[in-house]
Amino acid sequence: MGAVTAWALATWAKVTLVLALGVLLAWLTLTSGYFLLALVLAALGEAYTVRQLAREWADEARLRCWWWNR
């Protein structure tokens, strides 16, 4: 379970970094309307990523941990 948790945290950190760099790039190069669009898309991407990683972690917990199903 520790390996899955570490994998999920590492994946979340990578995705967050890529999204933050994308928003920074949009802030430096685009007009305010496109920056706001990039910001909203990054927030939606972050929410989707967190939801999917939580689902993957919970599925793994159900399969490996006897106490999770109690």
Beta strands, then each sheet from edge to edge (+ up, - down):
end
